[in-house]
Amino acid sequence: MKREITVPTLGGIYKFTADSPEDEEIIRKTAKAVNDKADGLQRMYPGKTEAEIGRMIALNEGIKAARLQKKLESIGREVEMLQKELDSYLKIL
C-alpha cells in the first residue's frame, strides 16, 4: 500500500512515499525528531540559520549512522564466526 505523504521539516514541506503504515510512522517520527533536534539546536545557537542547523543535524546523524554501520559489520562477523563454530560442533555429533 504505497501512499504519498507530506511532512514539515526545517521550515519546508517534503513529500515522501510510504510503502506501508509502518513506513509512514517511521517517516513521521523521523521528521518530528529532526524538528525537535532543530528546535533544541536553535535555542543553543540562536544566530544559526536553518541551513546551518540542517547541516549540523545531517552531520550528527551521519556520524551516528556510520557508528551503527561499523557495529553491524562487527556483529555480522561475530555471527559468522559463531555459525562456523556451531557447524564444527554439529559435524562432531
PyMOL Python script that loads the backbone (N, CA, C, O; Angstrom):
from pymol import cmd

cmd.read_pdbstr("""\
ATOM      1  N   MET A   1       0.832  -1.168   0.000  1.00  0.00           N
ATOM      2  CA  MET A   1       0.000   0.000   0.000  1.00  0.00           C
ATOM      3  C   MET A   1       0.887   1.244   0.000  1.00  0.00           C
ATOM      4  O   MET A   1       1.242   1.754   1.062  1.00  0.00           O
ATOM      5  N   LYS A   2       1.233   1.718  -1.155  1.00  0.00           N
ATOM      6  CA  LYS A   2       2.044   2.936  -1.233  1.00  0.00           C
ATOM      7  C   LYS A   2       1.133   4.132  -1.058  1.00  0.00           C
ATOM      8  O   LYS A   2       0.007   4.171  -1.553  1.00  0.00           O
ATOM      9  N   ARG A   3       1.662   5.111  -0.333  1.00  0.00           N
ATOM     10  CA  ARG A   3       0.872   6.302  -0.071  1.00  0.00           C
ATOM     11  C   ARG A   3       1.807   7.498  -0.027  1.00  0.00           C
ATOM     12  O   ARG A   3       2.862   7.451   0.607  1.00  0.00           O
ATOM     13  N   GLU A   4       1.420   8.560  -0.696  1.00  0.00           N
ATOM     14  CA  GLU A   4       2.216   9.771  -0.672  1.00  0.00           C
ATOM     15  C   GLU A   4       1.826  10.590   0.550  1.00  0.00           C
ATOM     16  O   GLU A   4       0.647  10.833   0.807  1.00  0.00           O
ATOM     17  N   ILE A   5       2.845  11.011   1.300  1.00  0.00           N
ATOM     18  CA  ILE A   5       2.586  11.836   2.483  1.00  0.00           C
ATOM     19  C   ILE A   5       3.476  13.073   2.410  1.00  0.00           C
ATOM     20  O   ILE A   5       4.482  13.093   1.702  1.00  0.00           O
ATOM     21  N   THR A   6       3.084  14.100   3.155  1.00  0.00           N
ATOM     22  CA  THR A   6       3.915  15.303   3.251  1.00  0.00           C
ATOM     23  C   THR A   6       4.237  15.534   4.719  1.00  0.00           C
ATOM     24  O   THR A   6       3.397  15.332   5.596  1.00  0.00           O
ATOM     25  N   VAL A   7       5.455  15.956   4.968  1.00  0.00           N
ATOM     26  CA  VAL A   7       5.867  16.248   6.339  1.00  0.00           C
ATOM     27  C   VAL A   7       6.593  17.590   6.369  1.00  0.00           C
ATOM     28  O   VAL A   7       7.411  17.878   5.496  1.00  0.00           O
ATOM     29  N   PRO A   8       6.290  18.407   7.375  1.00  0.00           N
ATOM     30  CA  PRO A   8       7.011  19.669   7.526  1.00  0.00           C
ATOM     31  C   PRO A   8       8.307  19.429   8.294  1.00  0.00           C
ATOM     32  O   PRO A   8       8.312  18.816   9.361  1.00  0.00           O
ATOM     33  N   THR A   9       9.398  19.922   7.730  1.00  0.00           N
ATOM     34  CA  THR A   9      10.699  19.766   8.391  1.00  0.00           C
ATOM     35  C   THR A   9      11.582  20.955   8.063  1.00  0.00           C
ATOM     36  O   THR A   9      11.719  21.344   6.903  1.00  0.00           O
ATOM     37  N   LEU A  10      12.180  21.529   9.099  1.00  0.00           N
ATOM     38  CA  LEU A  10      13.123  22.635   8.955  1.00  0.00           C
ATOM     39  C   LEU A  10      12.579  23.762   8.062  1.00  0.00           C
ATOM     40  O   LEU A  10      13.290  24.286   7.205  1.00  0.00           O
ATOM     41  N   GLY A  11      11.337  24.115   8.273  1.00  0.00           N
ATOM     42  CA  GLY A  11      10.755  25.221   7.541  1.00  0.00           C
ATOM     43  C   GLY A  11      10.260  24.881   6.149  1.00  0.00           C
ATOM     44  O   GLY A  11       9.764  25.763   5.449  1.00  0.00           O
ATOM     45  N   GLY A  12      10.376  23.641   5.730  1.00  0.00           N
ATOM     46  CA  GLY A  12       9.912  23.236   4.409  1.00  0.00           C
ATOM     47  C   GLY A  12       8.898  22.112   4.519  1.00  0.00           C
ATOM     48  O   GLY A  12       8.735  21.501   5.575  1.00  0.00           O
ATOM     49  N   ILE A  13       8.225  21.853   3.417  1.00  0.00           N
ATOM     50  CA  ILE A  13       7.273  20.739   3.348  1.00  0.00           C
ATOM     51  C   ILE A  13       7.835  19.752   2.327  1.00  0.00           C
ATOM     52  O   ILE A  13       8.145  20.128   1.197  1.00  0.00           O
ATOM     53  N   TYR A  14       7.963  18.498   2.728  1.00  0.00           N
ATOM     54  CA  TYR A  14       8.585  17.497   1.870  1.00  0.00           C
ATOM     55  C   TYR A  14       7.632  16.333   1.637  1.00  0.00           C
ATOM     56  O   TYR A  14       6.907  15.913   2.539  1.00  0.00           O
ATOM     57  N   LYS A  15       7.646  15.819   0.402  1.00  0.00           N
ATOM     58  CA  LYS A  15       6.801  14.684   0.041  1.00  0.00           C
ATOM     59  C   LYS A  15       7.623  13.403   0.065  1.00  0.00           C
ATOM     60  O   LYS A  15       8.768  13.364  -0.385  1.00  0.00           O
ATOM     61  N   PHE A  16       7.012  12.373   0.598  1.00  0.00           N
ATOM     62  CA  PHE A  16       7.620  11.048   0.643  1.00  0.00           C
ATOM     63  C   PHE A  16       6.582  10.025   0.225  1.00  0.00           C
ATOM     64  O   PHE A  16       5.379  10.278   0.293  1.00  0.00           O
ATOM     65  N   THR A  17       7.053   8.881  -0.204  1.00  0.00           N
ATOM     66  CA  THR A  17       6.169   7.758  -0.482  1.00  0.00           C
ATOM     67  C   THR A  17       6.377   6.728   0.618  1.00  0.00           C
ATOM     68  O   THR A  17       7.470   6.189   0.788  1.00  0.00           O
ATOM     69  N   ALA A  18       5.316   6.467   1.355  1.00  0.00           N
ATOM     70  CA  ALA A  18       5.362   5.456   2.406  1.00  0.00           C
ATOM     71  C   ALA A  18       4.883   4.137   1.811  1.00  0.00           C
ATOM     72  O   ALA A  18       3.817   4.077   1.199  1.00  0.00           O
ATOM     73  N   ASP A  19       5.667   3.089   1.990  1.00  0.00           N
ATOM     74  CA  ASP A  19       5.333   1.779   1.424  1.00  0.00           C
ATOM     75  C   ASP A  19       4.338   0.993   2.270  1.00  0.00           C
ATOM     76  O   ASP A  19       3.737   0.026   1.801  1.00  0.00           O
ATOM     77  N   SER A  20       4.172   1.420   3.528  1.00  0.00           N
ATOM     78  CA  SER A  20       3.274   0.721   4.439  1.00  0.00           C
ATOM     79  C   SER A  20       2.923   1.676   5.579  1.00  0.00           C
ATOM     80  O   SER A  20       3.546   2.729   5.717  1.00  0.00           O
ATOM     81  N   PRO A  21       1.938   1.320   6.392  1.00  0.00           N
ATOM     82  CA  PRO A  21       1.642   2.160   7.558  1.00  0.00           C
ATOM     83  C   PRO A  21       2.841   2.281   8.505  1.00  0.00           C
ATOM     84  O   PRO A  21       3.068   3.331   9.105  1.00  0.00           O
ATOM     85  N   GLU A  22       3.601   1.191   8.629  1.00  0.00           N
ATOM     86  CA  GLU A  22       4.785   1.237   9.486  1.00  0.00           C
ATOM     87  C   GLU A  22       5.826   2.205   8.919  1.00  0.00           C
ATOM     88  O   GLU A  22       6.472   2.946   9.660  1.00  0.00           O
ATOM     89  N   ASP A  23       5.975   2.184   7.605  1.00  0.00           N
ATOM     90  CA  ASP A  23       6.909   3.084   6.933  1.00  0.00           C
ATOM     91  C   ASP A  23       6.475   4.536   7.133  1.00  0.00           C
ATOM     92  O   ASP A  23       7.309   5.409   7.373  1.00  0.00           O
ATOM     93  N   GLU A  24       5.180   4.790   7.035  1.00  0.00           N
ATOM     94  CA  GLU A  24       4.665   6.147   7.255  1.00  0.00           C
ATOM     95  C   GLU A  24       4.976   6.608   8.679  1.00  0.00           C
ATOM     96  O   GLU A  24       5.363   7.755   8.901  1.00  0.00           O
ATOM     97  N   GLU A  25       4.802   5.707   9.630  1.00  0.00           N
ATOM     98  CA  GLU A  25       5.092   6.043  11.025  1.00  0.00           C
ATOM     99  C   GLU A  25       6.568   6.402  11.199  1.00  0.00           C
ATOM    100  O   GLU A  25       6.905   7.353  11.903  1.00  0.00           O
ATOM    101  N   ILE A  26       7.439   5.633  10.551  1.00  0.00           N
ATOM    102  CA  ILE A  26       8.874   5.911  10.635  1.00  0.00           C
ATOM    103  C   ILE A  26       9.186   7.287  10.055  1.00  0.00           C
ATOM    104  O   ILE A  26       9.938   8.058  10.650  1.00  0.00           O
ATOM    105  N   ILE A  27       8.611   7.594   8.899  1.00  0.00           N
ATOM    106  CA  ILE A  27       8.859   8.890   8.255  1.00  0.00           C
ATOM    107  C   ILE A  27       8.385  10.030   9.148  1.00  0.00           C
ATOM    108  O   ILE A  27       9.106  11.008   9.347  1.00  0.00           O
ATOM    109  N   ARG A  28       7.179   9.906   9.683  1.00  0.00           N
ATOM    110  CA  ARG A  28       6.623  10.973  10.521  1.00  0.00           C
ATOM    111  C   ARG A  28       7.413  11.137  11.817  1.00  0.00           C
ATOM    112  O   ARG A  28       7.662  12.262  12.249  1.00  0.00           O
ATOM    113  N   LYS A  29       7.810  10.027  12.442  1.00  0.00           N
ATOM    114  CA  LYS A  29       8.605  10.104  13.672  1.00  0.00           C
ATOM    115  C   LYS A  29       9.973  10.717  13.402  1.00  0.00           C
ATOM    116  O   LYS A  29      10.488  11.488  14.212  1.00  0.00           O
ATOM    117  N   THR A  30      10.556  10.371  12.265  1.00  0.00           N
ATOM    118  CA  THR A  30      11.858  10.922  11.910  1.00  0.00           C
ATOM    119  C   THR A  30      11.761  12.426  11.685  1.00  0.00           C
ATOM    120  O   THR A  30      12.614  13.182  12.151  1.00  0.00           O
ATOM    121  N   ALA A  31      10.720  12.863  10.967  1.00  0.00           N
ATOM    122  CA  ALA A  31      10.524  14.293  10.735  1.00  0.00           C
ATOM    123  C   ALA A  31      10.342  15.030  12.058  1.00  0.00           C
ATOM    124  O   ALA A  31      10.887  16.117  12.248  1.00  0.00           O
ATOM    125  N   LYS A  32       9.582  14.441  12.962  1.00  0.00           N
ATOM    126  CA  LYS A  32       9.382  15.064  14.273  1.00  0.00           C
ATOM    127  C   LYS A  32      10.696  15.144  15.042  1.00  0.00           C
ATOM    128  O   LYS A  32      10.989  16.158  15.675  1.00  0.00           O
ATOM    129  N   ALA A  33      11.486  14.074  14.986  1.00  0.00           N
ATOM    130  CA  ALA A  33      12.778  14.068  15.679  1.00  0.00           C
ATOM    131  C   ALA A  33      13.706  15.142  15.111  1.00  0.00           C
ATOM    132  O   ALA A  33      14.410  15.819  15.861  1.00  0.00           O
ATOM    133  N   VAL A  34      13.704  15.296  13.793  1.00  0.00           N
ATOM    134  CA  VAL A  34      14.535  16.333  13.164  1.00  0.00           C
ATOM    135  C   VAL A  34      14.071  17.709  13.624  1.00  0.00           C
ATOM    136  O   VAL A  34      14.891  18.560  13.969  1.00  0.00           O
ATOM    137  N   ASN A  35      12.771  17.928  13.628  1.00  0.00           N
ATOM    138  CA  ASN A  35      12.242  19.219  14.058  1.00  0.00           C
ATOM    139  C   ASN A  35      12.563  19.500  15.526  1.00  0.00           C
ATOM    140  O   ASN A  35      12.930  20.619  15.884  1.00  0.00           O
ATOM    141  N   ASP A  36      12.423  18.479  16.369  1.00  0.00           N
ATOM    142  CA  ASP A  36      12.753  18.644  17.787  1.00  0.00           C
ATOM    143  C   ASP A  36      14.238  18.955  17.959  1.00  0.00           C
ATOM    144  O   ASP A  36      14.612  19.827  18.743  1.00  0.00           O
ATOM    145  N   LYS A  37      15.079  18.231  17.218  1.00  0.00           N
ATOM    146  CA  LYS A  37      16.526  18.468  17.279  1.00  0.00           C
ATOM    147  C   LYS A  37      16.848  19.883  16.802  1.00  0.00           C
ATOM    148  O   LYS A  37      17.674  20.572  17.400  1.00  0.00           O
ATOM    149  N   ALA A  38      16.192  20.313  15.720  1.00  0.00           N
ATOM    150  CA  ALA A  38      16.415  21.660  15.189  1.00  0.00           C
ATOM    151  C   ALA A  38      16.013  22.718  16.209  1.00  0.00           C
ATOM    152  O   ALA A  38      16.723  23.707  16.390  1.00  0.00           O
ATOM    153  N   ASP A  39      14.883  22.517  16.873  1.00  0.00           N
ATOM    154  CA  ASP A  39      14.446  23.469  17.894  1.00  0.00           C
ATOM    155  C   ASP A  39      15.467  23.576  19.021  1.00  0.00           C
ATOM    156  O   ASP A  39      15.786  24.670  19.487  1.00  0.00           O
ATOM    157  N   GLY A  40      15.974  22.421  19.450  1.00  0.00           N
ATOM    158  CA  GLY A  40      16.983  22.422  20.512  1.00  0.00           C
ATOM    159  C   GLY A  40      18.266  23.119  20.091  1.00  0.00           C
ATOM    160  O   GLY A  40      18.832  23.902  20.855  1.00  0.00           O
ATOM    161  N   LEU A  41      18.724  22.838  18.882  1.00  0.00           N
ATOM    162  CA  LEU A  41      19.953  23.478  18.390  1.00  0.00           C
ATOM    163  C   LEU A  41      19.749  24.971  18.180  1.00  0.00           C
ATOM    164  O   LEU A  41      20.668  25.759  18.405  1.00  0.00           O
ATOM    165  N   GLN A  42      18.556  25.366  17.751  1.00  0.00           N
ATOM    166  CA  GLN A  42      18.262  26.790  17.551  1.00  0.00           C
ATOM    167  C   GLN A  42      18.325  27.537  18.888  1.00  0.00           C
ATOM    168  O   GLN A  42      18.777  28.680  18.947  1.00  0.00           O
ATOM    169  N   ARG A  43      17.875  26.889  19.942  1.00  0.00           N
ATOM    170  CA  ARG A  43      17.961  27.500  21.277  1.00  0.00           C
ATOM    171  C   ARG A  43      19.411  27.587  21.743  1.00  0.00           C
ATOM    172  O   ARG A  43      19.805  28.571  22.369  1.00  0.00           O
ATOM    173  N   MET A  44      20.206  26.559  21.438  1.00  0.00           N
ATOM    174  CA  MET A  44      21.617  26.546  21.836  1.00  0.00           C
ATOM    175  C   MET A  44      22.452  27.528  21.026  1.00  0.00           C
ATOM    176  O   MET A  44      23.383  28.141  21.547  1.00  0.00           O
ATOM    177  N   TYR A  45      22.112  27.676  19.748  1.00  0.00           N
ATOM    178  CA  TYR A  45      22.864  28.532  18.827  1.00  0.00           C
ATOM    179  C   TYR A  45      21.893  29.492  18.129  1.00  0.00           C
ATOM    180  O   TYR A  45      21.567  29.299  16.957  1.00  0.00           O
ATOM    181  N   PRO A  46      21.432  30.522  18.842  1.00  0.00           N
ATOM    182  CA  PRO A  46      20.370  31.378  18.309  1.00  0.00           C
ATOM    183  C   PRO A  46      20.703  32.111  17.013  1.00  0.00           C
ATOM    184  O   PRO A  46      19.784  32.499  16.293  1.00  0.00           O
ATOM    185  N   GLY A  47      21.960  32.315  16.691  1.00  0.00           N
ATOM    186  CA  GLY A  47      22.300  33.040  15.476  1.00  0.00           C
ATOM    187  C   GLY A  47      22.400  32.176  14.223  1.00  0.00           C
ATOM    188  O   GLY A  47      22.596  32.698  13.126  1.00  0.00           O
ATOM    189  N   LYS A  48      22.268  30.868  14.376  1.00  0.00           N
ATOM    190  CA  LYS A  48      22.441  29.958  13.236  1.00  0.00           C
ATOM    191  C   LYS A  48      21.207  29.961  12.330  1.00  0.00           C
ATOM    192  O   LYS A  48      20.075  30.064  12.804  1.00  0.00           O
ATOM    193  N   THR A  49      21.440  29.848  11.045  1.00  0.00           N
ATOM    194  CA  THR A  49      20.345  29.770  10.085  1.00  0.00           C
ATOM    195  C   THR A  49      19.777  28.354  10.065  1.00  0.00           C
ATOM    196  O   THR A  49      20.378  27.420  10.594  1.00  0.00           O
ATOM    197  N   GLU A  50      18.603  28.214   9.441  1.00  0.00           N
ATOM    198  CA  GLU A  50      18.015  26.878   9.318  1.00  0.00           C
ATOM    199  C   GLU A  50      18.929  25.967   8.511  1.00  0.00           C
ATOM    200  O   GLU A  50      19.019  24.771   8.789  1.00  0.00           O
ATOM    201  N   ALA A  51      19.607  26.527   7.512  1.00  0.00           N
ATOM    202  CA  ALA A  51      20.532  25.722   6.703  1.00  0.00           C
ATOM    203  C   ALA A  51      21.690  25.218   7.559  1.00  0.00           C
ATOM    204  O   ALA A  51      22.080  24.055   7.451  1.00  0.00           O
ATOM    205  N   GLU A  52      22.239  26.080   8.402  1.00  0.00           N
ATOM    206  CA  GLU A  52      23.340  25.654   9.277  1.00  0.00           C
ATOM    207  C   GLU A  52      22.862  24.600  10.266  1.00  0.00           C
ATOM    208  O   GLU A  52      23.555  23.613  10.515  1.00  0.00           O
ATOM    209  N   ILE A  53      21.680  24.811  10.825  1.00  0.00           N
ATOM    210  CA  ILE A  53      21.100  23.830  11.748  1.00  0.00           C
ATOM    211  C   ILE A  53      20.897  22.503  11.014  1.00  0.00           C
ATOM    212  O   ILE A  53      21.198  21.440  11.555  1.00  0.00           O
ATOM    213  N   GLY A  54      20.392  22.566   9.797  1.00  0.00           N
ATOM    214  CA  GLY A  54      20.187  21.349   8.999  1.00  0.00           C
ATOM    215  C   GLY A  54      21.486  20.606   8.759  1.00  0.00           C
ATOM    216  O   GLY A  54      21.533  19.379   8.841  1.00  0.00           O
ATOM    217  N   ARG A  55      22.545  21.355   8.460  1.00  0.00           N
ATOM    218  CA  ARG A  55      23.856  20.709   8.242  1.00  0.00           C
ATOM    219  C   ARG A  55      24.377  20.073   9.527  1.00  0.00           C
ATOM    220  O   ARG A  55      24.966  18.993   9.495  1.00  0.00           O
ATOM    221  N   MET A  56      24.160  20.744  10.660  1.00  0.00           N
ATOM    222  CA  MET A  56      24.589  20.173  11.947  1.00  0.00           C
ATOM    223  C   MET A  56      23.859  18.856  12.217  1.00  0.00           C
ATOM    224  O   MET A  56      24.464  17.875  12.649  1.00  0.00           O
ATOM    225  N   ILE A  57      22.554  18.853  11.957  1.00  0.00           N
ATOM    226  CA  ILE A  57      21.763  17.636  12.171  1.00  0.00           C
ATOM    227  C   ILE A  57      22.224  16.538  11.219  1.00  0.00           C
ATOM    228  O   ILE A  57      22.391  15.389  11.628  1.00  0.00           O
ATOM    229  N   ALA A  58      22.428  16.889   9.953  1.00  0.00           N
ATOM    230  CA  ALA A  58      22.863  15.897   8.967  1.00  0.00           C
ATOM    231  C   ALA A  58      24.200  15.282   9.359  1.00  0.00           C
ATOM    232  O   ALA A  58      24.380  14.067   9.268  1.00  0.00           O
ATOM    233  N   LEU A  59      25.127  16.109   9.791  1.00  0.00           N
ATOM    234  CA  LEU A  59      26.439  15.599  10.189  1.00  0.00           C
ATOM    235  C   LEU A  59      26.324  14.690  11.407  1.00  0.00           C
ATOM    236  O   LEU A  59      26.921  13.614  11.438  1.00  0.00           O
ATOM    237  N   ASN A  60      25.557  15.119  12.412  1.00  0.00           N
ATOM    238  CA  ASN A  60      25.381  14.286  13.610  1.00  0.00           C
ATOM    239  C   ASN A  60      24.722  12.959  13.277  1.00  0.00           C
ATOM    240  O   ASN A  60      25.135  11.915  13.781  1.00  0.00           O
ATOM    241  N   GLU A  61      23.703  12.992  12.434  1.00  0.00           N
ATOM    242  CA  GLU A  61      23.011  11.751  12.074  1.00  0.00           C
ATOM    243  C   GLU A  61      23.892  10.865  11.201  1.00  0.00           C
ATOM    244  O   GLU A  61      23.839   9.639  11.304  1.00  0.00           O
ATOM    245  N   GLY A  62      24.703  11.483  10.339  1.00  0.00           N
ATOM    246  CA  GLY A  62      25.646  10.714   9.528  1.00  0.00           C
ATOM    247  C   GLY A  62      26.670   9.996  10.388  1.00  0.00           C
ATOM    248  O   GLY A  62      27.012   8.842  10.130  1.00  0.00           O
ATOM    249  N   ILE A  63      27.159  10.686  11.415  1.00  0.00           N
ATOM    250  CA  ILE A  63      28.116  10.072  12.346  1.00  0.00           C
ATOM    251  C   ILE A  63      27.466   8.901  13.070  1.00  0.00           C
ATOM    252  O   ILE A  63      28.063   7.831  13.193  1.00  0.00           O
ATOM    253  N   LYS A  64      26.232   9.109  13.551  1.00  0.00           N
ATOM    254  CA  LYS A  64      25.512   8.017  14.223  1.00  0.00           C
ATOM    255  C   LYS A  64      25.332   6.824  13.287  1.00  0.00           C
ATOM    256  O   LYS A  64      25.535   5.679  13.690  1.00  0.00           O
ATOM    257  N   ALA A  65      24.951   7.094  12.042  1.00  0.00           N
ATOM    258  CA  ALA A  65      24.738   6.013  11.067  1.00  0.00           C
ATOM    259  C   ALA A  65      26.039   5.261  10.791  1.00  0.00           C
ATOM    260  O   ALA A  65      26.034   4.035  10.683  1.00  0.00           O
ATOM    261  N   ALA A  66      27.146   5.985  10.676  1.00  0.00           N
ATOM    262  CA  ALA A  66      28.446   5.345  10.423  1.00  0.00           C
ATOM    263  C   ALA A  66      28.843   4.463  11.603  1.00  0.00           C
ATOM    264  O   ALA A  66      29.362   3.363  11.418  1.00  0.00           O
ATOM    265  N   ARG A  67      28.596   4.953  12.817  1.00  0.00           N
ATOM    266  CA  ARG A  67      28.910   4.148  14.012  1.00  0.00           C
ATOM    267  C   ARG A  67      28.057   2.883  14.054  1.00  0.00           C
ATOM    268  O   ARG A  67      28.551   1.799  14.364  1.00  0.00           O
ATOM    269  N   LEU A  68      26.764   3.036  13.737  1.00  0.00           N
ATOM    270  CA  LEU A  68      25.883   1.866  13.718  1.00  0.00           C
ATOM    271  C   LEU A  68      26.298   0.877  12.641  1.00  0.00           C
ATOM    272  O   LEU A  68      26.263  -0.334  12.862  1.00  0.00           O
ATOM    273  N   GLN A  69      26.692   1.385  11.472  1.00  0.00           N
ATOM    274  CA  GLN A  69      27.139   0.520  10.384  1.00  0.00           C
ATOM    275  C   GLN A  69      28.358  -0.281  10.804  1.00  0.00           C
ATOM    276  O   GLN A  69      28.454  -1.479  10.535  1.00  0.00           O
ATOM    277  N   LYS A  70      29.291   0.395  11.469  1.00  0.00           N
ATOM    278  CA  LYS A  70      30.504  -0.296  11.943  1.00  0.00           C
ATOM    279  C   LYS A  70      30.139  -1.375  12.956  1.00  0.00           C
ATOM    280  O   LYS A  70      30.691  -2.475  12.928  1.00  0.00           O
ATOM    281  N   LYS A  71      29.208  -1.054  13.847  1.00  0.00           N
ATOM    282  CA  LYS A  71      28.783  -2.031  14.848  1.00  0.00           C
ATOM    283  C   LYS A  71      28.070  -3.216  14.181  1.00  0.00           C
ATOM    284  O   LYS A  71      28.289  -4.366  14.562  1.00  0.00           O
ATOM    285  N   LEU A  72      27.219  -2.934  13.189  1.00  0.00           N
ATOM    286  CA  LEU A  72      26.533  -4.002  12.458  1.00  0.00           C
ATOM    287  C   LEU A  72      27.524  -4.928  11.763  1.00  0.00           C
ATOM    288  O   LEU A  72      27.358  -6.147  11.777  1.00  0.00           O
ATOM    289  N   GLU A  73      28.546  -4.351  11.160  1.00  0.00           N
ATOM    290  CA  GLU A  73      29.569  -5.161  10.499  1.00  0.00           C
ATOM    291  C   GLU A  73      30.278  -6.049  11.505  1.00  0.00           C
ATOM    292  O   GLU A  73      30.556  -7.214  11.219  1.00  0.00           O
ATOM    293  N   SER A  74      30.574  -5.510  12.679  1.00  0.00           N
ATOM    294  CA  SER A  74      31.218  -6.289  13.734  1.00  0.00           C
ATOM    295  C   SER A  74      30.312  -7.430  14.192  1.00  0.00           C
ATOM    296  O   SER A  74      30.772  -8.556  14.384  1.00  0.00           O
ATOM    297  N   ILE A  75      29.040  -7.140  14.364  1.00  0.00           N
ATOM    298  CA  ILE A  75      28.081  -8.172  14.767  1.00  0.00           C
ATOM    299  C   ILE A  75      27.975  -9.237  13.678  1.00  0.00           C
ATOM    300  O   ILE A  75      27.900 -10.428  13.978  1.00  0.00           O
ATOM    301  N   GLY A  76      27.969  -8.811  12.419  1.00  0.00           N
ATOM    302  CA  GLY A  76      27.924  -9.759  11.305  1.00  0.00           C
ATOM    303  C   GLY A  76      29.111 -10.705  11.323  1.00  0.00           C
ATOM    304  O   GLY A  76      28.957 -11.907  11.109  1.00  0.00           O
ATOM    305  N   ARG A  77      30.300 -10.159  11.580  1.00  0.00           N
ATOM    306  CA  ARG A  77      31.499 -11.014  11.660  1.00  0.00           C
ATOM    307  C   ARG A  77      31.388 -11.980  12.831  1.00  0.00           C
ATOM    308  O   ARG A  77      31.775 -13.143  12.720  1.00  0.00           O
ATOM    309  N   GLU A  78      30.859 -11.498  13.954  1.00  0.00           N
ATOM    310  CA  GLU A  78      30.705 -12.355  15.119  1.00  0.00           C
ATOM    311  C   GLU A  78      29.691 -13.470  14.842  1.00  0.00           C
ATOM    312  O   GLU A  78      29.914 -14.617  15.230  1.00  0.00           O
ATOM    313  N   VAL A  79      28.591 -13.145  14.182  1.00  0.00           N
ATOM    314  CA  VAL A  79      27.584 -14.162  13.832  1.00  0.00           C
ATOM    315  C   VAL A  79      28.206 -15.204  12.908  1.00  0.00           C
ATOM    316  O   VAL A  79      27.989 -16.405  13.075  1.00  0.00           O
ATOM    317  N   GLU A  80      28.979 -14.735  11.937  1.00  0.00           N
ATOM    318  CA  GLU A  80      29.643 -15.659  11.007  1.00  0.00           C
ATOM    319  C   GLU A  80      30.590 -16.598  11.754  1.00  0.00           C
ATOM    320  O   GLU A  80      30.625 -17.798  11.481  1.00  0.00           O
ATOM    321  N   MET A  81      31.352 -16.051  12.693  1.00  0.00           N
ATOM    322  CA  MET A  81      32.278 -16.864  13.476  1.00  0.00           C
ATOM    323  C   MET A  81      31.515 -17.890  14.322  1.00  0.00           C
ATOM    324  O   MET A  81      31.901 -19.057  14.390  1.00  0.00           O
ATOM    325  N   LEU A  82      30.429 -17.446  14.964  1.00  0.00           N
ATOM    326  CA  LEU A  82      29.635 -18.355  15.784  1.00  0.00           C
ATOM    327  C   LEU A  82      28.974 -19.436  14.936  1.00  0.00           C
ATOM    328  O   LEU A  82      28.845 -20.579  15.376  1.00  0.00           O
ATOM    329  N   GLN A  83      28.555 -19.081  13.717  1.00  0.00           N
ATOM    330  CA  GLN A  83      27.954 -20.064  12.815  1.00  0.00           C
ATOM    331  C   GLN A  83      28.978 -21.138  12.440  1.00  0.00           C
ATOM    332  O   GLN A  83      28.661 -22.327  12.412  1.00  0.00           O
ATOM    333  N   LYS A  84      30.199 -20.708  12.155  1.00  0.00           N
ATOM    334  CA  LYS A  84      31.253 -21.679  11.833  1.00  0.00           C
ATOM    335  C   LYS A  84      31.540 -22.579  13.029  1.00  0.00           C
ATOM    336  O   LYS A  84      31.731 -23.786  12.881  1.00  0.00           O
ATOM    337  N   GLU A  85      31.567 -21.978  14.210  1.00  0.00           N
ATOM    338  CA  GLU A  85      31.812 -22.758  15.421  1.00  0.00           C
ATOM    339  C   GLU A  85      30.684 -23.765  15.642  1.00  0.00           C
ATOM    340  O   GLU A  85      30.944 -24.919  15.981  1.00  0.00           O
ATOM    341  N   LEU A  86      29.443 -23.341  15.455  1.00  0.00           N
ATOM    342  CA  LEU A  86      28.301 -24.233  15.597  1.00  0.00           C
ATOM    343  C   LEU A  86      28.362 -25.357  14.569  1.00  0.00           C
ATOM    344  O   LEU A  86      28.114 -26.517  14.898  1.00  0.00           O
ATOM    345  N   ASP A  87      28.694 -25.013  13.319  1.00  0.00           N
ATOM    346  CA  ASP A  87      28.818 -26.029  12.271  1.00  0.00           C
ATOM    347  C   ASP A  87      29.865 -27.069  12.644  1.00  0.00           C
ATOM    348  O   ASP A  87      29.664 -28.263  12.422  1.00  0.00           O
ATOM    349  N   SER A  88      30.991 -26.616  13.213  1.00  0.00           N
ATOM    350  CA  SER A  88      32.043 -27.571  13.576  1.00  0.00           C
ATOM    351  C   SER A  88      31.599 -28.484  14.706  1.00  0.00           C
ATOM    352  O   SER A  88      31.961 -29.660  14.721  1.00  0.00           O
ATOM    353  N   TYR A  89      30.814 -27.964  15.661  1.00  0.00           N
ATOM    354  CA  TYR A  89      30.281 -28.794  16.722  1.00  0.00           C
ATOM    355  C   TYR A  89      29.297 -29.823  16.169  1.00  0.00           C
ATOM    356  O   TYR A  89      29.290 -30.978  16.594  1.00  0.00           O
ATOM    357  N   LEU A  90      28.474 -29.394  15.226  1.00  0.00           N
ATOM    358  CA  LEU A  90      27.467 -30.304  14.668  1.00  0.00           C
ATOM    359  C   LEU A  90      28.121 -31.407  13.839  1.00  0.00           C
ATOM    360  O   LEU A  90      27.579 -32.509  13.754  1.00  0.00           O
ATOM    361  N   LYS A  91      29.278 -31.135  13.225  1.00  0.00           N
ATOM    362  CA  LYS A  91      29.987 -32.159  12.456  1.00  0.00           C
ATOM    363  C   LYS A  91      30.525 -33.244  13.368  1.00  0.00           C
ATOM    364  O   LYS A  91      30.615 -34.409  12.983  1.00  0.00           O
ATOM    365  N   ILE A  92      30.880 -32.848  14.582  1.00  0.00           N
ATOM    366  CA  ILE A  92      31.415 -33.808  15.570  1.00  0.00           C
ATOM    367  C   ILE A  92      30.322 -34.777  15.991  1.00  0.00           C
ATOM    368  O   ILE A  92      30.577 -35.964  16.198  1.00  0.00           O
ATOM    369  N   LEU A  93      29.106 -34.266  16.117  1.00  0.00           N
ATOM    370  CA  LEU A  93      27.989 -35.123  16.554  1.00  0.00           C
ATOM    371  C   LEU A  93      27.631 -36.050  15.447  1.00  0.00           C
ATOM    372  O   LEU A  93      26.718 -36.862  15.593  1.00  0.00           O
TER     373      LEU A  93
END
""", "prot")
cmd.dss("prot")
cmd.show_as("cartoon", "prot")
cmd.util.cbc("prot")
cmd.orient("prot")
